[in-house]
Amino acid sequence: MDPTSLQRLVFLTSLLSCSTNQARLTVTPSSSQVFEDERVSLRCEDASDGWTVRRNRSYENRAECGVDKWGRSAGSSCTISSSDPLDSGVYWCESPEGSTSNTITITVSGGSVILQSPVLPVIEGDDVTLTCRTKMADPPSADFYKDGVSIRNESDGHMTLHHVARSDEGLYKCRVQSKGESPESRLSVSEKPTTTSPPPASSLHLVFRVICHLVVFCPYCFSTFLMVSIYRERATGSDPSVSVVMTPLTHAEQGLDDDYDDVMSAVTTEHQF
Ligand SMILES: *[C@@H]1O[C@H](CO)[C@@H](O)[C@H](O)[C@H]1NC(C)=O
């Protein structure tokens, strides 16, 4: 393989692996609401160099972590060491070319009650637990609300929604007697991925995978073929050591194929000279 085709191969392989990766934003703690002064860490996963965390707030757009006077950035991560209610907003990762990840909505509460709910959409059919927390460690008895309507009281502060459906989507909050209520957070439910009829994006992905496997597999086939040919060339050549080693094998092995027999008869013939 000459250097140019090797370069093309490397380029193609990196292109394929790039196109199948999608950057994701994750947050720690994994909750859409946090108390004031809590530490919040944001990470861009599967992101190459140059991706940064950005946010929109009601009065400020696309502010970059570490640059626009918020957060401390390290690579593609960002940390807010002591959060403030003013840090409430929509967060995402963005590449220098303008590609974006998923978004995460974070609400920082200056009050004494928060609702912990998933930051990412939950999958249809899964069970989801929402937790009502006060600044004290123990989960209290709490009332849960959906779209402003009281739906349940839970004595331990945990409300589990079994087999969530699209109809469970909405704005949730909780209320603790004599402590007050949490801010509202949206619960999103995404459709269960279908396995029977993959969407067009998946078949394109499949084509990429097949090409990818071929690109990886071909050099192995080629080098194996090359090694066999070199070996055969040497075997038919005039190297006496090869002939001496190979001759007993011809007698020992009975199940040799025709090609191999040809080689061996050539070797033996040569040996008899
Ligand atoms: C952030 O604000 C900009 C400008 O208003 C808007 O175009 C963009 O869609 C917003 N991004 C998110 C994730 O809300």
The ligand as an SDF file (V2000), in Angstrom:
LIG
                    3D

 14 14  0  0  0  0  0  0  0  0999 V2000
  -30.2500   31.0850   23.1370 C   0  0  0  0  0  0  0  0  0  0  0  0
  -30.5920   32.3900   22.7040 O   0  0  0  0  0  0  0  0  0  0  0  0
  -30.4480   32.5820   21.3060 C   0  0  0  0  0  0  0  0  0  0  0  0
  -30.7430   34.0500   21.0020 C   0  0  0  0  0  0  0  0  0  0  0  0
  -31.9920   34.4300   21.5020 O   0  0  0  0  0  0  0  0  0  0  0  0
  -31.3960   31.6540   20.5630 C   0  0  0  0  0  0  0  0  0  0  0  0
  -31.2470   31.8090   19.1690 O   0  0  0  0  0  0  0  0  0  0  0  0
  -31.0790   30.2350   20.9400 C   0  0  0  0  0  0  0  0  0  0  0  0
  -32.0060   29.3560   20.3320 O   0  0  0  0  0  0  0  0  0  0  0  0
  -31.1290   30.0550   22.4570 C   0  0  0  0  0  0  0  0  0  0  0  0
  -30.6770   28.7050   22.7590 N   0  0  0  0  0  0  0  0  0  0  0  0
  -31.3350   27.8920   23.5630 C   0  0  0  0  0  0  0  0  0  0  0  0
  -30.7550   26.5320   23.7320 C   0  0  0  0  0  0  0  0  0  0  0  0
  -32.3460   28.2110   24.1500 O   0  0  0  0  0  0  0  0  0  0  0  0
  1  2  1  0
  1 10  1  0
  2  3  1  0
  3  4  1  0
  3  6  1  0
  4  5  1  0
  6  7  1  0
  6  8  1  0
  8  9  1  0
  8 10  1  0
 10 11  1  0
 11 12  1  0
 12 13  1  0
 12 14  2  0
M  END
$$$$
